[in-house]
Amino acid sequence: MRSRLVMNVIPRSGWKDFTPLMVLKSAAGWYVGTLFNDPEEPGFVEPGSRDTTYFEKKEDAEKVLAQMELIWAASPEDMAMHIFEDWLNLSGLDPQGVGYRLTP
């Protein structure tokens, strides 16, 4: 699944340089995001987007990614984020922490 953040911020021609959404780890914790493959420096990969807050457990980030995929596949574009935030509330996860982090 492509990052809606990347799709909203990066011109379509640049989407190919970002991986699909995946669970990633940083010093701050686990999160759902993308990696960026720099086309001008083959083999150079860096974080591309962080589409969620950080989670202490990998399992929580995996659960969030799975739910994102289900909701975005089954929901109208304008309702998907609201449905996802409701799911986060019901799951006890922090909906305030989820949001787009990438800046152009």
Protein Blocks (a to p, Z undefined) as FASTA:
>chain_A
ZZfklmmmpcfklmmmpccddddddfkbccdddddddfklghiacdfbdcbdcdfblklm
mmmmmmmmmmmmmpcfklmmmmmmmmmmmnopafklgccfbdZZ
